Every structure is written in structure tokens, then in C-alpha cells.
Amino acid sequence: MPDDPNLPPLRQQQETRAREELAARVEAEQQTTREFQTPEEMLRIDAARTPLPDSLEPRLAESMKATPGPKRSWWRSWLGH
């Protein structure tokens, strides 16, 4: 994004600095090597960063309909709840 000549010089400097900082953060994040304690931690972080395709939601909902619910716990059965 080129600098806008209509902006005051201070504002141009601020915007340029902000763009440079953002670019540096993105580059640092891409180059950072991360060590995970467990495979589950890696999967959680990957899932949080990866957007799901829109076509996946209806398929997942359909799949969940066919999945049986959790079994009734033994203590609920024993107490009659």
C-alpha cells in the first residue's frame, strides 16, 4: 500500500512504522520454531489457526447425528437419575 501524499508527514511516518512492525511480526511468526510438549497440544494450536472450509459444517452435523450419545454413568443408573 503506497503512502498517501495527502496525509501529514507525521501520520505517514506512523502508518509506515505500523506496516513495518506488522511485517516484522508476521515474518518472525513464520520463522519461529515451536516445540510442543504433546501431540495434542500441537493439534489444538493447529486447529485454532486453521480455518475450516464452509462445506465441512453440514457434513460434520450430519455425522454427529449418527453418533450415539454418551452412556449413562453407573452412579446415575444406581441412584435412579
N, C-alpha and C positions, 0 to 999 in steps of 0.2 A: 504494500500500500504506500504510494508516494506521499511525501509531505504536502499538506495543503498550504499554498502560498498565502491564503487569506488569514491564517491563524497567526497570532502574535508569536514572536520568536521564543518566548518562554514556554508557551503552550506546545510549540513544535518540539522543543527540547524534551519536554515531559513525555510527549507521545513517543518520540524516538527512543527515549530511555526505557519506557514501559515495553515497547516492542522488543528491544534488545534483551531486557530481562526475561520476558516470556520465551523468547527464542533460546536463551541460555538454559532456562529451566527445562524446556522440552528436550533439548539436546542432552542435558545431564540425566534426565529421567530415562532416556533411551539408552544411554551408555552405562547406567548403573547396573551392576550385577547384584542380584539379590539372592541370599541363601535362605532357604526355608527350613524350618525345624521339622515339618512333617509334610507328606504329600497332600494331606487335607488342607493345610494352610495355603499351599500353592494353588490348589483348586479353588478355594474361597476367594483369593485375591484375583485370580484369573477370571472367575465368574463375575466379580464386581466390576472389572474393567472391560469385559467383552459384552457388547450389546447383542441381544438375541434377535434373530430375524422375526418379522411380524408373522410369518406363516407358521411359526413354531407354537404360538399360544393356543390356537384351536386344536392342534394335534395333541398338545400336552393335556388340555382339558378333556379331550376325548379319551385319552389313555388313562387319566385319573378316574374317570367314571367306571372303568372296568377293573380298577384296582380295589381289592377288598379293604375295608377299614381295619383299624387295629382291633385285636382281640380284646374281649372284656377281661380286665385284670382279675386275678384269682380272688383278691380281697373284696372286690365289688360283688362278685358272684356269691362269696361266702356270707357277706353282710346283707345281700339282697338288694343292692342299689342298682 
